[in-house]
Amino acid sequence: MRRFLWVGLMLIAISAVALAQTPTTPAPRPTAPAAPATASAPSTPAVPGTKVAVISFEMAILESDAGKAATANYNKEIEPEKAKFEKVAKEVDDLQKKLQDAKTDAEKGPIRNELDAKTREAQFVQENAQRKSDDLKQKLLAPIAGLANKVIDRYARANNLAIVFDPSTDGTNIVFANKASDITSEVIRSMNEEYAKDPSLAAPAAGAPAAPAKPN
């Protein structure tokens, strides 16, 4: 049977944590048409950034103090599910070996039935564990992704950045990136400063995980 893969937070699809932008509230419509301006000066357009930078978004999250705290919380909360699966998986392995050692069909029949039931139980345990893992990822990582985006936005504005790439998600379109353009360490440093001042910035997202389904 396929083993459940316990990878913790390192293989989380962090880039999939989408943070909705707050829409700008439109101004109320005037009750009467405004008089035409006699000498209206054109508004000054926003000056775009002129520099490009790269970042490992996953590293920024997981190597920050907030990310390390989230990893520790994840491992602690997922450990009971991991123990349940490892126990039932061992029982499946033992039954498989017992079935291989059986000599007659009369011996194999009851073992095969028990193995089938135990395999279904293992699948159920695995599905519940995966569900809890997904809930924990969303609860623990979404706020940290929000903190990272806030810091990146502020850093980009302060340093005249036009765009920030993440080669770790898809480096096929980036042929070369100078190490001096990597802002990961600076973002981590700023995230740590923000987290030290206000740990609630990376507080777990509200909402209780869904209750596990019952086996058939």
C-alpha positions as CSV (number, residue, x, y, z in Angstrom):
1,M,0.0,0.0,0.0
2,R,1.1,3.5,-0.5
3,R,2.7,5.2,2.4
4,F,1.4,8.5,3.7
5,L,4.1,11.1,3.1
6,W,4.8,13.2,6.1
7,V,6.6,16.3,4.8
8,G,5.6,18.9,7.4
9,L,5.4,22.4,6.1
10,M,8.3,22.4,3.6
11,L,6.2,21.0,0.7
12,I,3.2,23.3,1.3
13,A,2.1,25.1,-1.8
14,I,2.6,28.5,-0.2
15,S,2.3,30.4,-3.4
16,A,-1.3,29.1,-3.5
17,V,-2.2,31.1,-0.4
18,A,-3.9,34.0,-2.2
19,L,-4.5,37.2,-0.4
20,A,-7.4,39.2,-1.8
21,Q,-6.7,42.9,-2.3
22,T,-9.0,45.3,-0.6
23,P,-11.0,47.0,-3.3
24,T,-11.0,50.8,-3.4
25,T,-14.3,52.2,-2.3
26,P,-15.7,54.4,-5.2
27,A,-16.5,58.0,-4.5
28,P,-20.2,58.9,-4.2
29,R,-21.7,60.3,-7.4
30,P,-22.4,64.0,-7.3
31,T,-26.0,65.2,-7.3
32,A,-25.3,67.8,-9.9
33,P,-22.9,67.9,-12.7
34,A,-19.7,69.8,-11.9
35,A,-18.8,72.9,-13.8
36,P,-16.1,72.3,-16.4
37,A,-12.6,73.4,-15.4
38,T,-11.2,76.3,-17.4
39,A,-7.6,75.3,-17.0
40,S,-7.3,71.8,-15.7
41,A,-3.7,70.5,-15.4
42,P,-3.1,66.9,-16.2
43,S,-2.7,64.7,-13.1
44,T,0.9,63.5,-12.4
45,P,1.1,59.7,-13.1
46,A,2.6,57.5,-10.5
47,V,6.3,56.9,-11.1
48,P,6.8,53.2,-11.7
49,G,9.7,51.3,-10.1
50,T,12.8,50.7,-12.2
51,K,14.5,47.8,-10.5
52,V,13.9,44.0,-10.5
53,A,14.4,41.7,-7.5
54,V,14.0,38.0,-6.7
55,I,12.9,36.2,-3.6
56,S,12.2,32.7,-2.3
57,F,8.7,33.2,-0.9
58,E,8.7,29.8,0.7
59,M,12.0,30.3,2.4
60,A,11.0,33.8,3.6
61,I,8.0,32.2,5.3
62,L,9.6,29.1,6.7
63,E,12.9,30.7,7.8
64,S,11.2,33.6,9.5
65,D,10.6,33.5,13.3
66,A,6.9,33.4,12.7
67,G,7.3,30.5,10.2
68,K,9.5,28.5,12.6
69,A,6.8,28.9,15.3
70,A,4.1,27.8,12.8
71,T,6.2,24.7,11.9
72,A,6.6,23.7,15.5
73,N,2.8,24.1,16.0
74,Y,2.1,22.1,12.9
75,N,4.4,19.2,13.9
76,K,2.9,19.1,17.4
77,E,-0.7,19.1,16.2
78,I,-0.2,16.6,13.4
79,E,1.8,14.1,15.6
80,P,-1.2,12.2,16.9
81,E,-2.5,11.6,13.3
82,K,1.0,10.5,12.3
83,A,1.1,8.1,15.1
84,K,-2.3,6.6,14.2
85,F,-1.2,6.0,10.6
86,E,2.1,4.5,11.5
87,K,0.4,2.1,13.9
88,V,-2.2,0.9,11.3
89,A,0.4,0.8,8.6
90,K,2.5,-1.6,10.7
91,E,-0.5,-3.8,11.2
92,V,-1.1,-3.9,7.5
93,D,2.6,-4.9,6.9
94,D,2.4,-7.6,9.6
95,L,-0.7,-9.1,7.9
96,Q,0.9,-9.0,4.5
97,K,3.8,-11.0,5.8
98,K,1.5,-13.4,7.6
99,L,-0.4,-13.9,4.3
100,Q,2.8,-14.6,2.5
101,D,3.8,-17.2,5.1
102,A,0.4,-19.0,5.0
103,K,0.6,-22.4,3.3
104,T,-3.0,-23.3,2.6
105,D,-6.1,-21.5,1.2
106,A,-7.8,-22.2,4.5
107,E,-5.1,-20.3,6.3
108,K,-5.0,-17.5,3.8
109,G,-8.8,-16.8,3.7
110,P,-9.2,-15.2,7.1
111,I,-5.9,-13.4,6.9
112,R,-6.9,-11.9,3.5
113,N,-10.3,-10.7,4.9
114,E,-8.5,-9.1,7.9
115,L,-6.0,-7.5,5.6
116,D,-8.7,-6.0,3.4
117,A,-10.4,-4.5,6.5
118,K,-7.2,-3.2,7.9
119,T,-6.3,-1.6,4.5
120,R,-9.6,0.2,4.4
121,E,-8.9,1.4,8.0
122,A,-5.5,2.7,7.0
123,Q,-7.0,4.6,4.0
124,F,-9.5,6.2,6.3
125,V,-6.9,7.2,8.8
126,Q,-4.7,8.6,6.0
127,E,-7.6,10.7,4.6
128,N,-8.4,12.1,8.0
129,A,-4.8,13.0,8.6
130,Q,-4.5,14.7,5.2
131,R,-7.7,16.7,5.9
132,K,-6.3,17.8,9.2
133,S,-2.9,18.6,7.6
134,D,-4.6,20.8,5.0
135,D,-6.6,22.6,7.7
136,L,-3.5,23.3,9.8
137,K,-1.6,24.6,6.8
138,Q,-4.3,27.1,6.0
139,K,-4.8,28.1,9.7
140,L,-1.1,28.5,10.4
141,L,0.4,29.7,7.2
142,A,-2.1,32.1,5.7
143,P,-1.4,34.8,8.2
144,I,2.3,34.5,7.7
145,A,1.9,34.7,4.0
146,G,0.0,37.9,4.6
147,L,2.8,39.3,6.7
148,A,5.3,38.4,4.0
149,N,3.3,40.1,1.3
150,K,3.0,43.2,3.5
151,V,6.7,43.4,4.0
152,I,7.5,42.7,0.4
153,D,5.2,45.5,-0.8
154,R,6.7,47.9,1.6
155,Y,10.3,46.9,0.6
156,A,9.4,47.2,-3.1
157,R,8.1,50.7,-2.6
158,A,11.0,51.9,-0.5
159,N,13.6,50.5,-3.0
160,N,12.0,51.5,-6.3
161,L,11.2,47.9,-7.4
162,A,9.1,47.4,-10.4
163,I,8.7,43.6,-10.0
164,V,9.7,40.8,-7.7
165,F,10.2,37.3,-9.2
166,D,10.2,34.0,-7.3
167,P,12.5,31.6,-9.3
168,S,11.8,28.8,-6.8
169,T,8.3,28.4,-8.1
170,D,9.2,28.4,-11.8
171,G,12.7,29.2,-12.9
172,T,12.3,28.3,-16.5
173,N,11.9,31.9,-17.6
174,I,14.8,33.3,-15.5
175,V,18.1,32.6,-17.1
176,F,20.2,34.7,-14.7
177,A,19.7,36.4,-11.4
178,N,22.5,38.2,-9.6
179,K,22.7,37.3,-5.9
180,A,22.6,41.0,-5.1
181,S,19.1,41.1,-6.4
182,D,17.9,38.5,-3.9
183,I,15.9,40.2,-1.2
184,T,14.9,37.1,0.8
185,S,17.2,37.8,3.7
186,E,16.0,41.4,3.9
187,V,12.4,40.3,3.9
188,I,13.0,37.7,6.6
189,R,14.7,40.3,8.7
190,S,11.8,42.8,8.4
191,M,9.3,40.0,9.1
192,N,11.2,39.1,12.2
193,E,11.1,42.7,13.3
194,E,7.3,42.9,12.7
195,Y,6.7,39.6,14.5
196,A,8.8,40.6,17.5
197,K,6.8,43.8,17.9
198,D,3.4,42.2,17.4
199,P,3.2,38.3,17.3
200,S,-0.6,38.6,16.6
201,L,0.3,39.5,13.0
202,A,1.0,35.8,12.5
203,A,-1.8,34.5,14.7
204,P,-3.5,31.3,13.4
205,A,-6.5,32.0,11.2
206,A,-9.9,31.7,12.8
207,G,-12.1,28.8,12.0
208,A,-12.3,25.2,13.3
209,P,-11.2,22.3,11.1
210,A,-14.0,20.2,9.6
211,A,-15.0,17.1,11.6
212,P,-13.5,13.9,10.2
213,A,-15.9,11.6,8.3
214,K,-16.9,8.3,9.6
215,P,-15.6,5.1,7.9
216,N,-18.1,3.1,5.8
